[in-house]
Amino acid sequence: MGCRQGLLTRRIRHLCRSWQDDSALHPPEGDRIFNSFNPFHFAPFGGLPTRILYLFVGLAPLTLFTTSFVMCWCHRKWGKGVAEKQYESK
């Protein structure tokens, strides 16, 4: 039991030592690519105007979904010929 425990302890120490050395100085390629997107996600560049622009760009899909839902709901509620009937009555 003592031999296996010593081997396991040495293995864990080796993994911890290599992880500490490599991760601080040389992050993996995937981490570097992933971390390069942080400025685009939080918009620290450009100041307040950029953040306001990001707000409107972020709300655009919600606005499009809401207006299309209202248009579809009105179309189903009142039928297809409502606009034509209103035009003919004037």
Secondary structure, 3 states (H helix, E strand, C coil): CHHHHHHHHHHHHHHHHHHHHHHHHCCCHHHHHHHCCHHHHHCCCCCHHHHHHHHHHHHHHHHHHHHHHHHHHHHHHHCCCHHHHHHHHC
